Amino acid sequence: MSSEPLISKGSSFYLVESIRIFDELPKATILSVSRPDASDIGPLLLSYTIQLEYKQFKWCLQKKASQVIYLHFALKKRALAEEIHEKQEQVKDWLHHIGIGDQTTVVHDNDEPDDGAIPVHNEDSVRKRSVPTRAALPIITPSIGRSTVSERAKVAMQNYLNHFLGNIDIVNTREVCKFLEVSKYSFSPEYGPKLKEDYVMVQHLNHIQRDDTSVGCFMCGCCRNNWQKVWAVLKPGFLALLEDPFDTKLLDIIVFDVLPPSNGDKEDQVLLAEEVKERNPLRYAFKVTCGNRITKIRTTSSAKTKDWISSIYNASQKPTEGWCNSHRFSSFAPQRGLADDGSQAQWFVDGEVAFEEISLAIANANSEIYVTGWWLCPELYLKRPFRANASSRLDALFEAKAKEGVKIYILIYKEVSIALKINSSYSQKRLLNIHENVKVMRYPDHFAAGIYLWSHHEKIVVVDHQICFLGGLDLCFGRYDTIEHKVGDHPPFMWPGKDYYNPRESEPNSWVDTMTDELDRRKLPRMPWHDVHCALWGPPCRDVARHFVQRWNHAKRNKAPNEQTIPLLMPQQHMVLPHYMGRSQKLDIESKPTNENQKDITQGSISYESPSQDIQFLLPQEADGIDSKKVNDTLNGLHLRNHLDFLHKEHSSKAMQATNFADDFDSLDHQHDNSTGSTSFGSDLSDEGGQRQEVYGGEISQVGPRMACSCQVIRSVSQWSGGTSQTEDSIHKAYCYLIEKAEKFIYIENQFFISGLSGDDVIQNRVSEALYRRILRAHTEGTCFRVIIVMPLLPGFQGRLDDGGAATVRAIMHWQYRTISRGQNSILHKLNELLGPKTDDYISFYGLRTYGRLGDDGPIVTSQVYVHSKVMIVDDRITLIGSSNINDRSLLGHRDSEIGVIIEDREFIESTMNEEPWSAGKFANSLRLSLWSEHLGLHGEVIRIRDPIADKTYKDLWLATAMANSQIYQDVFSCIPNDSIHSRYAFRQSMNYWKEKLGHTTIDLGLAPEELDSLTDRHIRSMEVLKRVRGFLVSFPLHFMCQEDLRPMFSESEFYTSPQYCDISKERITSLCYDFSDMETLLNKKFVRQALGVGCGKLKSPVWSCELGNGSKWVKPKTHKKNDTGLG
């Protein structure tokens, strides 16, 4: 026979002893005592201001004497229940001893109003947890019958508080924790300071399985209105709702975001928190408006309502860095690193080093990892050669960390399957099968969200909120590359299976076996990939993580609101209040040796202040070098090493301020041999034979110095993509502003260049207009100013240029040429009208190309090096790195979601601009030197490119190299694009000639004969000619297909897409009906029906709402239900 304990675990008194909030005793100080009404001499109406201190946290409470008395009685009741429980245990033991069965009566206590519980304790423990009643009496006696409050009342309350604040067991009871307004999240420094907390009532949550959470008629269930009692925790960045103070699972969270601007009309002003008038005068409520959500909250008094509203305002809006305030460029994130707050950055060129460092960061993760991307391949190897690095495969890394307890959250873009072959469904299934700690969501759901046209394009990895990676690199096939940019890999050594990738030739058609080749390695080259990525530490990293949390929570609410295995996430907060340094001295990350920092981080309670912890670092070498074995031992041992001498020099030029920025912005619109130069530079820091190198002291390579910088995170996000209350296009604003304020030089690498000048009604972004105005100003002032733009030679889509299925390729080419040189709205046409031939002195366009053999005895081939980087360097001082392309999809904010960072140097080196002294930033300058050395094929000749705008660099080296390389490729391959082919007829003639001569060729005429035709009898070997190529730089062919109208024909599906949207490498179906007036006819086009997943029945009336390319709206009729036609 069994017996139940006297106090069952199901009762409100049961508490697991291990659940504690306080690890040490807090301190309380009575600051003041007051009486609300001097005429009322009741002792229980005294109001006390109590200041509490715990570790580095301080907070104040306003408590009445009556609340203290209620607390006292609650503690006495708890002590009594514990004593009864102890007596029952004694009786039960005695009955067992004399042989009587387990028939003990069970005592339940259902009258306890709190959700607390008590453990089993012996008599000593019970006495320790009891506060004598005599200790509470002095609270009342000093003020009975008195009209003024004496100092004795203050002393009496202080003495009483000391009774229970001197006992760690009492302090950790639910009654005391509720009185002190603390919870499990109160003293987690990563979430910011301790602010307001209390029980409130909410209605929108799923019902909590608890007897006292619903408010309604207790006689029957019909009167329930589903209001529930929850514990609210206010932090600077969010308002979290928990079941009780001891719980850590989120019921809901409101992540604060920038509020819409007010037009001066108070009625239209959106407030984060404001009072709500209830019909019942005895009810008190307020609402919190954030993004597209409004949450109604009730309290027990009008005073509490006002206190909550005031606290939310003070936390989110009153500080200048508050999350509800708009910052520079209207970004959600403030500028970081203006003071020594631990903001640091590091750049990576091409995928080799970036992927290796991401793998090391993941391998060293301790708590959680965030990953989001446009495409994610679980079978991607982050280190090469792949056979020697099986543990670096992404799914293997995730599995190893998940088994260690690390939580991994992965957010993947859910594509329109007819338009893309990235098969995110396959990736999701593979990832979910790894481990229960791997959480995966795909977003958006096209039917439910009504989003078919736009994508999530960010590429983010965040590890433990301490280090993050962002830029142009997705964790997917085709992105890994080295600075050699090899075109072949036969037999497979570096690029296994479908990672041998060339989207110009063929996109993978099946994902059943990713290790099976898609391309014939003996005949077709891979397409080399050039990209730029960066790592961030400190507050900027937490800003990037906050963006991920917003997107994750938005997707969770829309896609899986009731899925318990998919949790809501909480953003971490950068602590800036001085008193949070507490009794210990303030951390000075830069001034301390790194090993001292590590000690502080390990032992202190404010580890979030460190830019990183237990994370692999890449730090620059001193000029005299360091023993490589020591470096590797240090890296493998996870010791932090600091080789930077942080110099805090002032920027010599005028600092760029956001003041009057809106006015400024509005004015814009009402494989080679080593001899080719593809070698590695600098010292080898690789611990596994890789080429992890740095730019420091004149040495050039793939990774830059990690250094203190001023950083600001910028993004493109809107209601559909992130649930924000307004569209944010801070990337677009930043591009335009930085271009307008540039002093000497702008260097851009981007996958696209599609932009409009002022007055362009089709293309809406104004990057081109900003460049145009800045060049005109330089010409007017007579100053030397250069703009260099590097972009792909051809769009990365499948299909030969004259094929019927290559309309997307031609459409993108049309809009890029329309932006650059063709038509009256092109930037070169406008500049040539005013400047003539001098235009070439100000702006020029380039691409990248390489060559090599397919195996030891394979054919000689060439391919463009696909420029996928999204980077802009201004004056060798400011760098913009991100995921955003220069086109409307990426820049307008309400289309694709994007993220980027502006990195402004704080450390400078001596350099020159146009042969005049110039202070160049270490970060920006080292990145440009690395890129230029790679593109130009330089061997340690950094001095030749130190001055980017002098004629000897710009004309005699950069321009001359591009022209020479272009001519060599033309002589050997006649590859496309080139300036000698102006029409489809010429293209077909060239294609037929080379096919007949060589037997076959690549889709872009990338195959060369072993020997070239010559006017003399001397045979010239192609490889001998190609050895004269230096680097990868070639001229962009501005006259290619100049006699053709590259816009889609009426019979092609791209004709029905909005032209300004066709510039994306992400979707084939991009927008609905730019110039097609009959919506019903359009919707019944086969390609549209397939893209939207609609069946065979004819569509007669649309039932959903979406934005059309021509600015009109397709609105859901009120008489139809969402599932009338199945069209979302």
Buried (B, 14 or more C-beta within 10 A) or exposed (E): EEBBBBBBEEBBBBBEEEBBBBEEBBEBBBEEBEBEEEEEBBBBBBBBBBBBBBBBBBBEBEBBBBBBBBBBEBBBBBBEBBBBBBEBBEEBEEBEEEEEEEEBEEBEBEEBEBBBBBBBBEEEBBEBBBBEEEBBEBBBEBBEEEEEBEEBBBBBBBEBBBBBBEBBBBBBBBBBBBBBBBBBBBBBBBBBBBBBBBBBBBBBBEEBEEEBBBBEEEEEEEEEEBBBBBBBBBBBBBBBBBBBBBBEEBBBBBBBBBBBEEEEEEEEEBBBBBBBEEEEEEBBBBBBBBBEBEBBBBBBEEEBBBBBBEBBBBBBBEBEBBBBBBBBBBBBBBBBBBEBBBBBBBBBBBBBBBBBBBBBBBBBBBEBBBBBBBBBBBBBBBBBBBEEBEEBBBBBBBBBBBEEEBBBBBBBBBBBBBBBBBBBBBBBEBBBEBBEBBBBBBBBBBBEBBBBBBBBBBBBBBBBBBBBBBBBBBBBBBBBBBBBBBBBBBEBEBBBBBBBBBBBBBBBEEBEEBEEBBBEBEBBBBBBBBBBBBBBBBBBBBBBBBBBBBBBBBBBBBBBEEEEEBBBBBBBBBBBEEEBBBEEEEBEBBEBEBEEBBEBBEEBBBBBBBBBBBBBBBBBBEEEEBEBEEBBEBBEEBEBBBBBEBEEEEBEEEEBEBEEBEEBBEBBBEBBEEEBBBBBBBBBBBBEEBBBBBBBBEBBBBBBBBBBBBBBBBBBBBBBBBBBBBBBBBBBBBBBBBBBBBBBBBBBBBBBBBBBBBEBEBBBBBBBBBBBBBBBEBBEEEEBBBBBBBBBBBBBBBBBBBEEEBBBBBBBBBBBBBBBBBEEBBBBBBBBEEBEEEBBBBBBBBBBBBBBBBEEEBBBBBBBBBBBBBBBBBBBBBBBBBBBBBBBBBBBBBBBBBBBBBBBBBBBBEBBBBEEEBBBBBBBBBBBBBBBBBBBBBEEBBEBBBBBBBBEBBEEBBBEBBEBBBBBBBBBBBBBBBBEBBEBEBBBEBBEEBEEEEEEBBBBBBBBBEEBEEEEEEEBEBBEBBBEBBBBBBBBBBBBBBEBEBBBEEEBBBBBBBBBBBBBBBBBBBBBBBEBEEBEEBBBEEBBBBBBBBEEEEBEBBBBEBBBBEEEEBEBEEEEEBEBBBBB
